[in-house]
Amino acid sequence: MIKSTDQNSNRRVVVTGLGVISSLGIGWQEFWKNIMAGKSGISPVTAFDTSSHSCHIGGEVKDFHPEDFMRRQKAEKIGRASQLAIAASKLAMDDAKMNHRTLSKHTTAVMIGTTAGESNILERFDDLKMDAHCLSVDNKYFLGFPVNGLSGNVSLELNLNGENSVFTNACASGSYAVGYAADLIRLGRVDFALSGGAEAFSRTVYSGFCRLLNVATDKCRPFDKNRTGMVPGEGAGMVFLETLEGALKRKAPIYAEVLDYGMSCNAGNMTEPSVDGICKAMRKALQASAVDISDVDYISAHGTGTKVNDRAECAAVYRVFGKRAGEIPMSSIKSMLGHTMGASAALETIACCLAIKNSELPPTINYETKDPECDIDCVPNKGRKHKIKIVLNNSQAFGGNNTCLTFKKQAI
C-alpha cells in the first residue's frame, strides 16, 4: 500500500500482542486451546430471528460482556462492532505489556478492517421506526452508525493519537489493516500500531448470504467434497505491532515477524474468486518478502467452505507452488469459527502467529470426504505439531480483493 526507499524502510516489524474475541473464546489462550482441540464455535443463532431463513446457525459470540472492558455508559453509546474492537485492542495491548500512559506518549496508529461496520445500529433503528408506538428515535443511532467509528472509538477509549483508519475491503479487510499498519511502522511514521478487524453479527449480512444460497445448514466443511457453504460469524482480532529493535529493547514477547504482503484485484466478477487473482497476491507476497516457495511451511487458507472458493484457492496454490502444493499443510479455521467477514483475516493472522510460536498446525474440522479438486493437506480434523518458520495467510473477498500476508518465526 505504501512503499518507499526511505532509509527507515528496513525497520523490521513484529507482533508482540494478541487480542481475541471469538465464538471459541475470549483471549488468545482460550481461543487457541479450543482451536487446537478442534472445537466448533458454531451454534444456533440467538441474536435475531432466523425462522424465515433456511439457515439457522452462526459463529456467534455469546459470552461477551462489554462492561468487562469499558464503562457501561460508554458501551451503551457505541455499536457492538466497536465494543468488540475495543475489547480485543485492550487484550492485545495488555498481552504486549503496554499501558495507556506509555502509548499516549508515543504515536500509536489504530487500523481496523470490517465488512458491515455498525450495521446492527441501523437494524435497531429500522426496528424502532417499524414500531407503531415509537414516536422518536434517539440520535445515538445516527452518531454510532458511521463505519469510521470503529477505529475512532478505540482511539478515544485508549487515548491514542496516531493515524486512525478503517478498511472496508470486505473479507480481506483485516489483512489490509495489518499490512498498512506494518508499513507505517516500517517507514517510521508511527511508533506502535493496534491493527486487525472487527465484525458484529449482522441480520442484514446473514440474510444476504442466505439469499445467495451460500450458507451451510448444518456445518462448515472447507475442502470437503460434500461442502455446502460458509457459515456467518462475528468477533474481533487485534494485534500489537512494533519494531523488532523496540521489542527486544523492552524484552517484549515476540510472536512473529510481519515480513510483507501481496495484493491484487480480480477486476472481473464481483463475487466469484479468480485463480489468477489469488496467484498474483501470493506471488507478490513471496517476492516482497524474499521468500522462496520451498521456504513456506504452512498456509492459512481463506477456506470458506463454498464450492467455488475452495476450488479456486486450491488451484491457485497448485499453480504457485507446483508439486509442493500437496505437501504444504493448508488449513481453514473458518471450519470452527465460521466466516467472521472483516475480522476473519485478523483472527487468522493471530492463528498464524500462534502456529509459529507453538509449532502447531490448526485443523480443518468436519472433513470427511476427499475432493479431487482440493487435493491438499488440510490438516483434517485434528491439529498436530509441525516445525514452522514461514507462514502465508490468504484472504479473498467480494469485489475481487485478494491479499496474502507473510509471517516469519521469531526474527532475532
N, C-alpha and C positions, 0 to 999 in steps of 0.2 A: 504493500500500500504506500509506504513512504520509504524510499531507498536513497542512500546518499553515499558519497565518497568522503564525507566528513571524517575527520580524524577520530571522532568518538564512536564511529560506526562499528569498530571492532570490539566494543564492550560486550561481554558475554552476559546473557540473561538467564536467570534461574528461577525456579518455582520453590518458594520457601514456606508457603502456607496454603492449606486446602480447606475449603468450606463447603459443606454439602447439606442440602435439604432435599430429601427424596422420599419416594414411596418405600424405599428399602432402608430408611433410617435417617436420623439427623446426626450430623458429624461424620467425618470420613471413616472413623473406626467402625461404627455400626454398619455404614454403607458397604465398606469393603468386606467385612466379615460375612454379610449376607450375600454379597456378590459371589465371593469365593465358595460359599455353601450352595450356590445355585438356587437361591430362594427367589420366589416371584413376588413382586410388589403390585401385581395387577389384581384388582378385586372389583366387585360391583360398584358402580358409580353412585355416590350419595350427594354430590354437590348440586345436582339438578335432576329433574325428572327425565328419564330416558324411555319412558313407556311408549312413546310414539316412534321410537327408532327400532331398527332390527338388532342393534348392538347395545350392550348394557355394561361393558367393563372398561376399566381405565387404570392408569398408573397414578392413582390419586394419593396425595399426602394427607393422611388422616390423623396424624398425631402432632401436628404443628400448632403451637400456641404463640402467636406473635408477641404477647406480653412477656414472654421469657427473654426477648431480645430487645425490646424497646418499651417506652412508656405506653400504657393503654391509650392515653389521649392521642399520642402520635399514631399508633396503629389504626385507630378509628378514622383518621383523616386521609389515609392512603389506601391504595388498592392492594390486593393480595400479592400481585407480582412484585411490588415494591417491598412488601413485608418479607417475602422470600429472599429477595436480593439483599436486603439489609441484614437479615439473619445469617445468610451464607457469607457475606462480607465480614461480619464480626467474627464468625468462626474461623475464616481464613486468616484474618488479622491476628487473632489470638494464637492460632496454630504457628504463625510466623514469629511469635513472641514480640509483637509490636503493640503499641498502645496509641490511643488517640492523641495524647500530648506530644509524643515523638513525631507522629505522622503529620500533625498540623504545623510542625516547624519545617517540614520539607515539602517539595512539590510532589504530590501524590495524585495520579490520574485514576479516574473511575471509568471503565469501559465495559458496557453491558450489552449483550445480544438478546433479542426477543423476537417472537413472531407476532403475537397478538397484543402485546403490551398489557394495558389495563382494560381489556375488553369486558371483564366481568363488571366493571363500574358502569359501563354503558348498558350492559344487560340489566343491572339493577334499576337503572334509570328508566329503561323501557318497561320493566315490570311495574314500576310506580305509575308511569303515565297510563298504563293499561288499567290501573285500578280506578274504578269509578268514584271511589271515595277520596282519592288523592287530589287535593286542590293545588298543591305547590310541591316543588322538588328542591331540596337543599342544594345550594351552589357547590357543595363539596364534590358532587358528581361531575361537575364540569371542570373544577380545578384539578381533580385527580385523574382525569382521563388521558391527557396528552402523554404520548409514549416517552417523551424525554424525561418524564417524572421519575423513571426507574433509576437512572444514574444520578439525577438531581437529589432524590430522596436519600440515597446512600451517602452522597457528599454532605448533605445537610446534617444527617444523623451523626456522621463521623468527623465533621468539621474538616473536610479535605478540600483544598483549593486549587488542585491541578486541573488539567484538561478533563472534560466531562462529556462523554458521548454515548449514544445508544445506537446500536446497529440493528437494522431490521431486514436482514438478508435471509429471511425465513429460517429454515432448519440448519443453515450454515452460520447463523449469526454469532454463535458463541466462538467459533473459530476466527471469524473476522475480528472480534473484540480482543481475543488473546493475541493474535498476530499483530494488530495495530499497537496494542499496549507494549508488546515486546520491542517493536520498532521505536517507540517513544523513549524507552529506557536505553536501548542500544545507541540512539543518537544523542543521548544526554539531555533530552528535552524535559524529562521528569526524573525524579529520584526513585520513586516506587510506583506501583500500579496495582489496583484491585481490578480484576478482569474476569469475565465469564458470561453467564447467561441466566435468565430467569423467565419462567413461564407459569402463569396461573392456569388452573383448569378452566377451560372456556366452553360454555354451551354453544357459542357460535362456531368455534373451530371444530368441536366434536360433531355438531350437526353437519357441517360442511364435508368432513371426511366420510361420514356415514352416507351422505348423498352421493359421494363419489364412488361408493361401494368399495372403499379401501380399508375398512375396519374389520378385523377378525372378530368372530362372535364368541370364541372360547379362549384362545391363547395366541401369543405371537410366536411364530416359528421361522425365524430367519434361516434361509438357505435350505430348509426342508422342502422336499418335492411337493408336499401337500400343504404348503403355507397358503394362508387365505387373506393375509393383510396385516396392517400395522394396528397398534393399539395406542390411542392418545394418552398422554400423561402430563404431569406437571412436576415442577421442582426448581431448584436453583443450584448452580455450581459456580463458585468463585475461587480464583487462585490469586495468591500474593506474589508479585514479581519484583525482582530487584537485580542489581548487578552481582555477578559472581564475586567480584572483589569485595563488595559491601557485605555480602552474606558471609564470606569467610572471615572478614574482619570482626563481625559481631557474633560469630560462631552460631549462625542460624542453621536450622535443619534444611538440607538441600534434597529435594525430591528428584528433580531432573533439570536438565538444561533445555531451554527452548532454542532449538537450532535455527529454524526458519520455516517458511511456508510457501505453498503454491496455490494459486487461484485461477479459475477460468470461468467463462460463461458459455453455455451451450449455444446461446443466441438462436434457439430453434423452438421446440415445443415447450410451453410453459410448465408442464407437469411431468413429462416423460424424461427420464435421465438419458444422457448421451455417453456412450462408451468413449468417444473421442474427448469429450469434455472432462470426464473423470481422469483419463490418461494424462491430459495436459496438466491438470492440477498436481498429480503425483510426480510427474517428471520435473515440473518446475520446483517442487519442494525438494526433491532429491538433488537437483542441480544447485539450488540456492544454498543447500546445507552441505554441499560437497560430500554427499553420501552415495556410495555405490549400491546397486541393487543387492549385491552379495552381503552387504552390511546390515540389512534390515532383519530384525529378529521377531517382530510382531506387528500386525496391522489391526488397529481398532476400526472395525468396519462400520459404515453407516448402517447397513443391515436392518432395514425397516421391517422385513417380513412380507413385502409385496412381491409379486411375481416378477414384475418388470425391473424394479430397483435392484433386487439381489442379483438377478441375472446380468444386468449391465455392469454392476460393480465387480462381479467375479470375472467377467470378460475383460474389463479394463485392467485388473490385476494380472491376468494372464498375458495381456498384451505388453504390459510394462516389465514384468518380471520373468516372462518366459517359463522355462521348465521349473524354476524355483517357486512359482506361484502355488503349486500344490503342497509345497513343503513348509511355507511360512505360516505359522499359526495366525488365524484371522477370525476373531470372534465378535459378536454383537451383544452388548449389554442391554440393548432395547428389548431383548427377549425377556428380561427381568423387570426393567423399569417402564416399558412402553416407550413411545416416542414423545419426549418432552420438548419437542419443537425447538424454540430458540435456546433452550437450556441444554439440549442434547449434546452438542459438540463440547460444551463446557464440562458437563458431567463425564463425558468420555475422555476429555483431557485429564481430568482428575484420576480416572481409572488407568489411563496410560502412565501417569506419574507413580501411582501405587504399584502397578505392574512392574515398572522399572525398579522401584525402591525395594520391593519384596521378592523380586524374581518369581513372579506368579502370573499365570495366564487366566483371565476371567473366562468362564464358559459361555457358550451359546446354549441355553436350555431349550427344552421342548423339541429337540432334534430327534427324529425317528427314522425318516426315510431319505436316503441319499438322492440328490438331484444331479444327474449327469451334467447339467448346465451350471452347477455350482460345485464343481469338483475341487473343494478346498479343505484344509484342516480347520474347521470352525470351532475347535476345542469343544466337542459335543458333550453337553450335559454336566460335565464335571471339570472344574478348574484343575490346573496342575502346575507344578514347579517348572521353571524354564529360565535359563540364563538370558537376560535381556539387556542389550546395550542401546540399540536404536529402535525407535517405535514411530510408526506413521499413524496419524489419526485422520481418517477420511470422513468428509461430510458432503452430502449433496442436497440441494434444496429446490423447491419450486422457484420458477424464474430462471432456472438453469445455472444457479450459482454452485460451483464446486470448490471445495477447499481441501487442503492436506497440510496438516501441521507435523513437524518432525521434532522429536524429543530424544535426548541422549542421557544415559546413566551419569550419575554424579560427576560433573565436569570439574576436575580439580587440576 
